[in-house]
Amino acid sequence: MSEAFVPRAPHRTFEDLELGEFRRSSPRTVSQEEMLEFARKYDPQWFHTDPESAAQSVFGEVVASGIHVLALWRQMDHEINWDIDWVCGVGWDELRLKRAIRAGDTIHVTSEIVSLEPSKSRTDRGTAMTRYAVVLEDGTEAVTFTSINLVYTRGARERMAGTAR
């Protein structure tokens, strides 16, 4: 991701989503400098923050904090799924940190809609389950999970537009 994400108004509602819809972000190379800066501020474990000590760890070098990798995922997800009219995320299932991210690794994110369910109690939303992966250049999935998200319906957007002043 060479350019910063610029927020735009989403336009795709629950009815516009398709089961099996697959998207892929641009690649991004992770630097040691950003890994150290993030970890020192948010996850100060020694194998994330101290290159000399990390050389003695099971990883043999500094690796990115899992929380940092998820923050990178979030940035890349905005690149590929900005157009979906999300209400909010309500959970993640089966989160797996399968492979450490190291300085110099180039990653991208994939998303695939695996389930779409209209709400049984509210007509203004539906539930979209999306399988995400943070993927290395060689195709190895480093992080995987299923995200459970509420998405506005077309009717909800029309009602909100009618009440806007």
Backbone bond lengths (Angstrom), bond angles and torsions (degrees), N, CA, C in turn:
res aa  C-N    CA-C-N  psi(-1)  N-CA   C-N-CA  omega(-1)  CA-C   N-CA-C  phi
1 M - - - 1.438 - - 1.511 108.58 -
2 S 1.287 115.94 102.05 1.449 118.86 -177.66 1.520 112.23 -87.34
3 E 1.326 117.95 -24.01 1.452 121.24 -179.56 1.517 109.58 -112.63
4 A 1.322 116.14 147.71 1.456 120.93 177.84 1.526 109.29 -70.48
5 F 1.322 116.32 145.33 1.449 121.94 176.76 1.525 109.69 -67.17
6 V 1.312 116.61 132.92 1.457 122.12 176.69 1.524 107.01 -108.71
7 P 1.348 117.73 115.54 1.470 119.57 -178.34 1.527 111.63 -59.10
8 R 1.308 114.66 136.49 1.458 122.04 177.06 1.526 107.41 -132.71
9 A 1.309 116.82 159.50 1.464 120.27 179.76 1.535 109.43 -71.55
10 P 1.316 117.04 127.97 1.466 119.66 178.45 1.527 110.24 -70.98
11 H 1.324 116.17 152.80 1.458 119.32 -178.54 1.532 113.40 -132.89
12 R 1.319 117.92 -8.68 1.471 119.71 -178.13 1.527 109.52 -95.62
13 T 1.306 116.35 119.82 1.458 121.78 -179.76 1.526 109.87 -96.51
14 F 1.325 115.54 178.54 1.461 121.84 -177.72 1.532 111.46 -51.45
15 E 1.332 116.97 -41.72 1.468 120.65 -177.87 1.525 113.21 -65.92
16 D 1.320 117.30 -20.79 1.466 121.61 -178.52 1.526 113.39 -84.57
17 L 1.325 117.09 -15.27 1.464 120.73 -176.26 1.520 110.49 -78.60
18 E 1.341 115.66 150.50 1.461 120.94 -178.87 1.520 110.42 -126.66
19 L 1.307 115.71 135.25 1.452 121.47 174.85 1.533 108.67 -58.29
20 G 1.322 117.20 132.12 1.461 121.62 -179.55 1.518 113.94 87.81
21 E 1.319 117.60 -4.45 1.466 120.94 178.80 1.532 109.27 -56.02
22 F 1.330 116.56 126.92 1.464 122.46 -174.39 1.519 109.34 -122.81
23 R 1.339 114.55 135.49 1.461 120.20 177.44 1.522 109.65 -135.59
24 R 1.335 114.44 155.05 1.467 120.74 -179.60 1.524 108.96 -137.77
25 S 1.326 116.40 133.56 1.464 121.25 -179.98 1.525 111.12 -81.11
26 S 1.313 114.34 171.99 1.460 121.47 169.68 1.523 108.35 -69.50
27 P 1.330 117.54 157.34 1.468 120.00 176.64 1.527 111.73 -75.60
28 R 1.311 114.59 156.70 1.469 121.87 177.00 1.522 107.84 -144.33
29 T 1.330 116.46 131.79 1.461 121.18 177.19 1.525 108.59 -95.81
30 V 1.322 116.04 130.85 1.461 122.51 -176.80 1.528 108.73 -92.30
31 S 1.334 116.54 129.76 1.465 120.16 -178.87 1.526 110.71 -100.78
32 Q 1.328 115.37 154.26 1.464 119.88 176.21 1.524 110.38 -62.82
33 E 1.314 117.14 -38.02 1.463 120.95 -179.34 1.534 111.16 -58.05
34 E 1.347 117.25 -47.01 1.463 118.87 -179.39 1.527 111.38 -69.75
35 M 1.340 117.13 -34.34 1.466 120.08 177.35 1.525 110.58 -62.31
36 L 1.338 116.42 -46.81 1.466 120.98 -179.62 1.523 111.04 -64.34
37 E 1.316 116.81 -44.87 1.470 120.60 -178.88 1.530 110.81 -60.35
38 F 1.329 117.11 -46.84 1.462 120.53 -179.94 1.531 110.79 -62.70
39 A 1.326 116.04 -49.69 1.465 119.79 -176.04 1.521 112.15 -64.03
40 R 1.305 117.12 -40.94 1.471 119.53 -179.79 1.524 111.29 -62.91
41 K 1.314 116.61 -28.25 1.460 120.43 179.96 1.532 112.34 -89.25
42 Y 1.333 117.96 -39.67 1.458 120.65 -169.55 1.530 116.72 -119.07
43 D 1.311 119.10 -20.69 1.471 120.98 -176.88 1.525 109.24 -149.01
44 P 1.348 116.73 70.67 1.470 120.57 -168.89 1.531 115.56 -78.69
45 Q 1.327 116.52 50.24 1.457 118.91 171.82 1.526 108.42 -79.34
46 W 1.305 115.62 146.19 1.466 121.45 -172.57 1.522 113.81 -58.85
47 F 1.333 118.66 -33.86 1.473 119.49 -178.98 1.527 112.14 -80.87
48 H 1.346 116.89 -3.00 1.463 121.85 171.97 1.529 111.77 -102.53
49 T 1.345 117.33 -19.96 1.471 120.27 -168.39 1.521 115.95 -119.27
50 D 1.331 118.53 -17.27 1.465 120.90 -172.68 1.531 110.21 -127.67
51 P 1.334 117.65 100.06 1.465 120.32 -176.82 1.533 113.96 -55.90
52 E 1.321 117.90 -38.97 1.473 119.66 -179.26 1.530 111.08 -65.81
53 S 1.300 117.59 -48.93 1.464 120.92 178.98 1.524 111.33 -66.58
54 A 1.340 116.15 -39.48 1.464 120.32 -178.17 1.530 111.91 -61.70
55 A 1.324 117.09 -25.84 1.467 120.53 177.00 1.526 111.07 -61.12
56 Q 1.340 117.29 -23.41 1.468 122.15 179.45 1.527 112.43 -93.62
57 S 1.325 117.32 -0.57 1.467 121.20 -178.66 1.523 110.79 -81.56
58 V 1.305 115.94 173.11 1.462 121.63 176.12 1.532 111.24 -60.67
59 F 1.337 116.73 -23.84 1.461 121.24 -179.61 1.528 112.74 -83.37
60 G 1.344 117.21 -24.55 1.452 121.89 -179.99 1.516 114.47 78.70
61 E 1.305 117.14 0.31 1.461 122.99 -180.00 1.519 108.48 -169.62
62 V 1.326 116.18 171.29 1.460 120.71 174.69 1.525 108.79 -63.25
63 V 1.325 116.04 137.40 1.462 121.75 173.41 1.527 108.58 -125.44
64 A 1.312 115.38 156.73 1.462 120.76 -179.69 1.521 110.32 -68.68
65 S 1.303 114.98 140.06 1.458 121.36 171.39 1.531 108.86 -60.08
66 G 1.320 116.37 142.07 1.470 119.77 175.89 1.514 111.74 -58.41
67 I 1.333 116.47 -36.16 1.464 120.64 178.16 1.532 110.14 -64.68
68 H 1.336 116.67 -37.21 1.469 120.71 176.86 1.527 110.12 -63.94
69 V 1.312 116.89 -44.36 1.467 120.33 -179.95 1.530 110.21 -61.35
70 L 1.335 116.57 -39.29 1.463 119.22 177.88 1.532 111.48 -68.09
71 A 1.330 117.68 -33.57 1.468 120.16 174.80 1.537 110.10 -65.55
72 L 1.325 117.32 -39.79 1.463 120.69 176.27 1.525 110.24 -64.49
73 W 1.347 116.39 -42.43 1.468 120.30 175.70 1.529 110.30 -54.65
74 R 1.327 115.91 -46.23 1.468 119.60 -177.35 1.529 110.58 -59.76
75 Q 1.332 117.74 -43.79 1.466 120.27 177.90 1.528 110.80 -59.59
76 M 1.318 116.83 -46.72 1.460 120.50 -177.03 1.516 111.44 -70.62
77 D 1.346 117.78 -31.18 1.456 120.83 176.12 1.528 110.32 -64.53
78 H 1.330 117.25 -39.02 1.464 119.55 177.18 1.526 111.13 -61.52
79 E 1.319 116.68 -33.90 1.469 120.22 177.48 1.523 111.09 -61.85
80 I 1.321 118.38 -41.88 1.464 121.29 -171.90 1.524 114.62 -97.88
81 N 1.324 117.84 -21.40 1.470 119.71 -176.01 1.527 113.30 -124.73
82 W 1.325 116.93 22.73 1.461 121.89 -179.57 1.524 112.35 -61.07
83 D 1.329 116.82 -27.33 1.459 121.00 -172.67 1.524 113.95 -81.77
84 I 1.326 117.90 -5.70 1.470 121.36 179.39 1.520 109.14 -85.45
85 D 1.310 116.05 134.61 1.468 122.56 -175.64 1.533 110.53 -85.57
86 W 1.335 115.26 73.29 1.464 122.37 -177.98 1.532 111.11 -67.03
87 V 1.312 116.55 140.51 1.457 121.86 164.98 1.523 106.78 -81.97
88 C 1.341 115.46 -56.45 1.464 122.20 177.40 1.525 108.92 -177.09
89 G 1.320 114.83 166.15 1.453 121.20 170.80 1.521 108.63 -90.04
90 V 1.321 116.93 143.79 1.467 120.03 -178.82 1.525 113.37 -119.84
91 G 1.331 117.26 -3.65 1.460 117.65 176.59 1.517 112.64 167.85
92 W 1.327 113.77 168.45 1.466 122.67 174.45 1.514 107.63 -127.28
93 D 1.301 116.42 138.16 1.459 122.02 174.33 1.518 109.33 -113.67
94 E 1.311 115.56 148.37 1.464 123.08 171.95 1.529 113.46 53.33
95 L 1.334 117.04 43.09 1.462 120.67 175.79 1.524 108.99 -67.47
96 R 1.333 116.22 125.50 1.456 121.66 179.46 1.517 110.16 -131.36
97 L 1.322 115.90 128.78 1.462 122.86 173.40 1.522 105.42 -100.45
98 K 1.311 116.92 94.02 1.461 122.83 -168.94 1.519 114.07 -88.36
99 R 1.317 116.79 -27.51 1.460 120.51 -176.12 1.521 108.67 -151.24
100 A 1.313 116.83 132.63 1.462 121.44 179.63 1.526 110.42 -65.56
101 I 1.324 114.95 145.67 1.466 121.17 174.08 1.521 107.42 -96.82
102 R 1.325 115.05 128.63 1.460 122.10 -177.05 1.525 110.38 -113.34
103 A 1.322 116.01 160.67 1.456 120.88 176.50 1.526 109.25 -56.28
104 G 1.318 115.91 133.70 1.462 121.06 -179.62 1.510 113.88 92.86
105 D 1.347 118.32 -12.65 1.461 120.00 176.45 1.524 109.39 -66.89
106 T 1.322 115.52 137.88 1.457 121.43 173.19 1.513 107.49 -105.14
107 I 1.328 115.30 125.99 1.460 121.22 -175.87 1.525 110.21 -123.53
108 H 1.311 114.98 160.27 1.456 122.09 168.03 1.526 107.23 -143.03
109 V 1.312 116.19 169.06 1.461 122.00 -179.02 1.516 109.15 -117.15
110 T 1.333 115.47 140.80 1.458 120.73 171.18 1.524 108.84 -119.16
111 S 1.329 115.22 149.62 1.461 121.10 174.24 1.522 108.27 -134.72
112 E 1.325 115.40 141.87 1.456 120.90 176.24 1.522 108.35 -141.10
113 I 1.324 116.68 124.53 1.457 120.35 177.87 1.524 107.96 -74.19
114 V 1.342 115.59 120.55 1.465 120.75 -175.60 1.526 113.22 -108.99
115 S 1.335 117.52 -12.02 1.463 120.45 178.72 1.519 109.20 -159.77
116 L 1.323 115.51 140.35 1.460 122.77 175.33 1.520 108.27 -133.12
117 E 1.322 116.80 120.31 1.461 121.40 -178.08 1.520 110.06 -132.16
118 P 1.334 118.11 119.98 1.464 118.88 173.32 1.527 109.32 -62.82
119 S 1.313 116.77 147.41 1.465 120.46 177.69 1.524 109.49 -65.86
120 K 1.327 115.42 140.29 1.458 120.34 177.20 1.529 111.06 -84.97
121 S 1.335 116.84 -18.07 1.461 119.73 -174.94 1.529 114.35 -113.97
122 R 1.349 117.79 -16.66 1.468 120.45 -176.66 1.522 109.85 -138.50
123 T 1.311 115.88 125.15 1.467 119.98 -177.12 1.521 113.34 -80.02
124 D 1.339 117.15 -5.95 1.472 119.20 -176.73 1.518 113.46 -90.95
125 R 1.353 117.42 5.13 1.462 119.43 -177.08 1.528 112.07 -157.32
126 G 1.341 113.09 164.47 1.458 121.47 172.59 1.519 107.72 -139.86
127 T 1.322 116.03 170.91 1.460 121.76 179.94 1.526 109.62 -108.18
128 A 1.316 115.30 126.12 1.468 122.03 175.10 1.518 107.74 -112.58
129 M 1.311 116.84 121.85 1.464 121.70 174.35 1.527 106.12 -99.04
130 T 1.342 114.88 127.07 1.458 121.02 -176.03 1.520 109.86 -124.80
131 R 1.331 116.53 128.16 1.462 120.80 174.61 1.518 107.50 -87.74
132 Y 1.324 115.14 124.53 1.459 121.98 178.65 1.520 110.60 -112.65
133 A 1.323 115.19 151.88 1.460 121.55 171.81 1.524 108.72 -143.58
134 V 1.330 115.25 139.91 1.460 122.38 167.09 1.520 103.98 -98.50
135 V 1.326 116.66 119.41 1.456 122.37 -167.18 1.527 110.68 -119.90
136 L 1.332 115.96 137.40 1.463 122.23 175.63 1.529 110.46 -82.44
137 E 1.323 115.84 166.53 1.471 121.20 -178.99 1.530 113.74 -54.20
138 D 1.341 116.31 -34.76 1.470 118.99 -177.64 1.526 113.20 -83.61
139 G 1.341 116.97 4.43 1.462 121.17 178.46 1.516 114.49 94.89
140 T 1.335 118.04 -5.23 1.459 121.43 178.73 1.523 109.62 -67.14
141 E 1.330 115.96 130.04 1.462 120.53 175.46 1.522 108.39 -84.26
142 A 1.335 116.15 114.29 1.456 121.38 -177.87 1.530 111.58 -85.57
143 V 1.322 117.32 -36.81 1.462 123.23 179.59 1.523 107.37 -137.90
144 T 1.345 116.13 137.09 1.456 120.75 176.46 1.530 109.43 -138.86
145 F 1.309 115.52 150.74 1.462 121.49 173.38 1.520 109.36 -171.06
146 T 1.322 114.80 165.17 1.456 121.78 172.96 1.516 107.30 -109.97
147 S 1.311 115.93 126.73 1.462 122.71 -179.46 1.524 108.95 -101.20
148 I 1.323 115.92 134.27 1.458 122.69 179.41 1.523 106.88 -105.44
149 N 1.324 116.87 118.04 1.461 121.48 -172.75 1.522 111.49 -132.34
150 L 1.318 115.21 142.02 1.455 120.93 171.58 1.521 108.00 -91.74
151 V 1.338 115.91 138.30 1.459 122.55 -178.52 1.532 108.05 -128.28
152 Y 1.337 116.67 134.71 1.456 120.64 177.74 1.527 111.27 -64.65
153 T 1.330 115.39 146.52 1.461 121.16 172.86 1.527 108.90 -87.19
154 R 1.310 115.61 167.20 1.462 120.89 178.49 1.534 110.44 -60.61
155 G 1.317 116.86 -40.69 1.464 121.07 179.43 1.521 112.41 -61.63
156 A 1.318 117.16 -38.91 1.464 120.45 178.55 1.510 110.72 -63.24
157 R 1.325 117.08 -44.17 1.468 121.76 179.76 1.528 110.24 -63.37
158 E 1.336 117.12 -41.11 1.463 120.03 179.81 1.515 110.98 -65.39
159 R 1.332 117.80 -40.78 1.460 121.26 177.86 1.521 110.55 -64.71
160 M 1.354 117.94 -42.96 1.458 121.01 179.48 1.532 111.18 -64.63
161 A 1.316 116.68 -39.21 1.471 120.49 179.33 1.529 110.16 -65.31
162 G 1.328 116.54 -34.81 1.459 120.67 -179.77 1.511 113.33 -72.27
163 T 1.343 117.40 -21.44 1.465 120.85 179.72 1.513 112.44 -99.15
164 A 1.325 117.10 -4.20 1.482 119.88 179.66 1.515 109.47 -69.97
165 R 1.301 115.75 144.07 1.471 120.18 179.81 1.500 110.27 -110.33
